[in-house]
Amino acid sequence: MKVLITGATGLVGKAITKVLHQHDIPVHYLTTSKRKIVSSENYKGFYWNPSNGKIDMACFDGVTSIINLAGATIAKKWTTSYKEKVLSSRLDSLNTLNTGLHKIDTSQIEYLVSASAIGIYPSSQIDLCDEKDVGVDDSFLGRVVEKWEDKINEFKKYPFNVTTLRIGIVLSNEGGALPKMAKPIKNFAGAAMGSGEQWQSWIHIDDLAEMFVFAITNNISGVFNAVAPNPVTNAKMTKELAKVLKRPLILPNVPRWAMKLLLGEMSYLLFASQRVCSKRIEKQGFIFQYSNIGPALEHLLGSSRPKEEDALVSLDKEYV
């Protein structure tokens, strides 16, 4: 087995690469940065530029599975130009992969697993969302994910399995949402957002990495929710963070208008509510190491962590 990864130098890509290497599975990866190309026995980089369709065809040599993580982070202010980048980065990457696959014998490929997002589900404080739901959230993010998944579905014409993982809030002490959520609480300025009743479906970075590897080592295909079994409200998430960080919560909830003033349209991410079910991937045999928010946060931020994990490393913003 050999795996080709787009987005291998980002937060999730690094975690997946680590798991693959633990199983002695070599990795090819695509990057838009030539300075990030390295070549070793089990980790080899190749240049691509999805914005103009360029791809080094050698990246497919010996590859049996493809993991697609490419897409610009949504955690930047949603200006008109940046919103275009969020969408185009996802669609252009898949188009470029598709063009490359047209030029090779795809009988060597067994699996393509692509990231997606739970942002496709309509925001609701009542509904429990599963993969059978066909509604799309009436938001920028909902529309992006709908177009993203339409593009992923184009790969079903090939003879390999196509799997889509709808990812929730990824919890990691090395970047992403968690350090941003923890910072105000550490500084005694933590508070829930709005009513605090909006649901947050999350997943520990270790479980997410294992799920991607599970998807290419088991005969599964289709759409699966990549979230832990027990989502929590924003108020519960905030309280659990404060407990782990040993900080009081002394401020009132942050009003929605204040975050809208500060972040603009992107503030929607803080108030959207998606309570998402993980039963389908569990029925396939996947076992979560972190099912509950308390132990997950304790592992990532608690005082019992090894000292070498103390530094919070900012998320690599390169998307391919």
Buried (B, 14 or more C-beta within 10 A) or exposed (E): BBBBBBBBBBBBBBBBBEBBEEEEBBBBBBBBEEEBBEEEEEBBBBBBBBBEEEBBEEBBBEBBBBBBBBBBBBBBEBEEEBBEBBBBBBBBBBBBBBEBBEEEEBEBBBBBBBBBBBBBBBBBEEBBBBBEBEEBBEBBBBBBBBEBBEBBEEBEEBEBBBBBBBBBBBBBBBBBBBBEBBEBBBEEEBBBBBBBEBBBBBBBBBBBBBBBBBBBBBEBBEBBBBBBBBBBBBBBBBBBBBBBBEBEBEEEBBEBEEBBEEBEBBBBBBBBBBBBBBEBBBEBEBEBEBBBBBBBBBBBBBEEEEEEEEEBEEBBEBBB
